[in-house]
Amino acid sequence: MKKILTIAKKYKLHVVEDACHAIMAHDDKKKYAGNFGITGCFSMHPLKNLNVWGDGGIVTTNNKKIYDKIRLMRNHGLISRNDCKIYGYNSRLDTIQAAVGLEMIKKINLITKSRIKNAKYLNDQLKDIKEITLIKEKTGYKSVYHLYQFFCKNRDGLDVYLRKNKIDSKVHYPKPLHLHHAAKKFNYKNGQFEIAEKLAKKVISIPVHEFIKKKELDYMISKIKKFYK
Amino acid sequence: MRVKFTNFPKEFKSLKNELSHKFISIGKEGQYVLGKELEIFEKKIQKYLKVKHVLGVGNWTEGTIMVLKALGYQQKDEIITVSNSFIATCGAIAYSGQIPKLVDVGDDLNIDVNLVEKRITKKTRAIMPVHLSGIPSNLDGLKKICKKYKLHLIEDAAHAFGTKYKNKYIGTIGDVGLFSLHPRKSFHILGDGGLIVTNNTKLYKKILLMRNHGLKNRDESIIWGTNSRLDNLQAGFGNIMLNKISLWNKKQLNIALKYSKHLNGFLKTPVFDLKISNPTFHQYIVRTKYRNELKEFLNNNNIDTAIHYPIPIHKQIAYKNQFGEISLPMTDKFCREILSLPINPYLTESEVNYVIKKIKEFFEYKR
């Protein structure tokens, strides 16, 4: 974020953080994701670390003007029941879902802790497999492991093999955004973002959530080791 | 005792077991997004309204914005609609980049069909009537105009789930219909939600993509979309509510008929024709030049009332800042006269009688 913020400052750009995966993640000064840019946008989709039981999201900001504006926008631009100041939108988190969120938020430290613990264990056990490259963590930073990902040889083979063995592996994401059909109008080309494209072919995610047992982690590790033997 | 405008706690009490059971069963399965309940809900609505396609979406506003985009409208294209509606009617149009061209209303408080043609220009793309309070607009008249000028007919059916117009359901008569499932609506869920209904398969397929990021499968996106999916949980609640809506609509119609029978002559009761339609009376809106006094009198007698809507859209700052001043004499006149009386399925007979008695009392004193 330091580099991004420096560039943004130099060119007078806003930084809008896509913090969907990063609730509770922070830098070496304990500044949390969603706190760096002009706004942070979080998803509370059921798959996220902090979730509700349907679609939902959170916008964070330290900018009072943006807050006041979005507060209006999310409710049709209404300043009172009957007075509309700007044309807005309808995008309100349901009270029922907020109530679910209020229960979940009590557990977020525990959820984060157990995901980190699972990830550390997996890192430790997988680090010696030469076909696998782990993702390095920066010292002092806290990664919260919404996903546990690594790079590997013969990714598709491993993916099929793990799923055959009833391990819910996934790929996030097999197609980089610039190569989607929808992106055609922006004229991006194959090979334009070499690293992103290369990694999309090598990356895999395996379960890391707070309900995984040690036994299950060991099972996944043994299957991965077996695959590469 | 207070005659309440809405009575959610009473409704919840009567549905508590079913709703809780649904909540638990969906929780046990853990299917919260685009799940089985939503699929069932859409199929049931399809059957109920006798329409080809149904999509559960985040809310009415998001649904309308997707429709306007899917129909291919450009910036500054014009949509003809009315001013005496909830702000969202024009908000969605403006947010999407089109211009709401407002037309005055007739004494049924719906769009005055005779004034529509004058507002049509080269830029006009659609007419969006609002079936205010569940009373249908003159759809035959509007269809004729749409055909003549090759315009789309987009029905703002937010108030009118279950209302029929000459044996067809509101929302299914135009090119596309939009329902709100907001808790305040007769047919509702327990949060924000909406329905898009259409017989146009191409339009349906496009919005089906748009409401889920333009994804044709988990990993491949073919158009840019948005995220506007009706929660599986809310669809589950909707499946319960759908079993009740015919009864609720009938109860509200009966209350409306009783109000009209007793109050006609004291004030202007809603204008509708039972030979054409069975209005669902999401609201029961009367008109009187003594509106403010009557509202205060009823309030002092423990009767809730409301005004739909006290500030018409063309008088809102958001409208004036963007589109300027416009004169809509009937809308302005009605706006000073309209009052919504309590109407909901949980209103008891004695409450209805009490409201009638108090209104008569007010006017006897006035004379």
Boltz contact constraints between the chains, C-beta under 6 A:
constraints:
  - contact:
      token1: [A, 46]
      token2: [B, 32]
      max_distance: 6.0
  - contact:
      token1: [A, 53]
      token2: [B, 32]
      max_distance: 6.0
  - contact:
      token1: [A, 53]
      token2: [B, 233]
      max_distance: 6.0
  - contact:
      token1: [A, 54]
      token2: [B, 32]
      max_distance: 6.0
  - contact:
      token1: [A, 54]
      token2: [B, 231]
      max_distance: 6.0
  - contact:
      token1: [A, 54]
      token2: [B, 233]
      max_distance: 6.0
  - contact:
      token1: [A, 55]
      token2: [B, 229]
      max_distance: 6.0
  - contact:
      token1: [A, 76]
      token2: [B, 87]
      max_distance: 6.0
  - contact:
      token1: [A, 76]
      token2: [B, 88]
      max_distance: 6.0
  - contact:
      token1: [A, 76]
      token2: [B, 91]
      max_distance: 6.0
  - contact:
      token1: [A, 77]
      token2: [B, 318]
      max_distance: 6.0
  - contact:
      token1: [A, 82]
      token2: [B, 310]
      max_distance: 6.0
  - contact:
      token1: [A, 82]
      token2: [B, 311]
      max_distance: 6.0
  - contact:
      token1: [A, 84]
      token2: [B, 87]
      max_distance: 6.0
  - contact:
      token1: [A, 84]
      token2: [B, 316]
      max_distance: 6.0
  - contact:
      token1: [A, 84]
      token2: [B, 318]
      max_distance: 6.0
  - contact:
      token1: [A, 85]
      token2: [B, 317]
      max_distance: 6.0
  - contact:
      token1: [A, 85]
      token2: [B, 318]
      max_distance: 6.0
  - contact:
      token1: [A, 86]
      token2: [B, 318]
      max_distance: 6.0
  - contact:
      token1: [A, 87]
      token2: [B, 91]
      max_distance: 6.0
  - contact:
      token1: [A, 87]
      token2: [B, 94]
      max_distance: 6.0
  - contact:
      token1: [A, 87]
      token2: [B, 95]
      max_distance: 6.0
  - contact:
      token1: [A, 87]
      token2: [B, 318]
      max_distance: 6.0
  - contact:
      token1: [A, 89]
      token2: [B, 95]
      max_distance: 6.0
  - contact:
      token1: [A, 90]
      token2: [B, 59]
      max_distance: 6.0
  - contact:
      token1: [A, 90]
      token2: [B, 61]
      max_distance: 6.0
  - contact:
      token1: [A, 92]
      token2: [B, 192]
      max_distance: 6.0
  - contact:
      token1: [A, 94]
      token2: [B, 191]
      max_distance: 6.0
  - contact:
      token1: [A, 96]
      token2: [B, 190]
      max_distance: 6.0
  - contact:
      token1: [A, 96]
      token2: [B, 191]
      max_distance: 6.0
  - contact:
      token1: [A, 174]
      token2: [B, 219]
      max_distance: 6.0
  - contact:
      token1: [A, 175]
      token2: [B, 219]
      max_distance: 6.0
  - contact:
      token1: [A, 180]
      token2: [B, 221]
      max_distance: 6.0
  - contact:
      token1: [A, 181]
      token2: [B, 222]
      max_distance: 6.0
  - contact:
      token1: [A, 182]
      token2: [B, 214]
      max_distance: 6.0
  - contact:
      token1: [A, 182]
      token2: [B, 221]
      max_distance: 6.0
  - contact:
      token1: [A, 182]
      token2: [B, 222]
      max_distance: 6.0
  - contact:
      token1: [A, 182]
      token2: [B, 223]
      max_distance: 6.0
  - contact:
      token1: [A, 182]
      token2: [B, 224]
      max_distance: 6.0
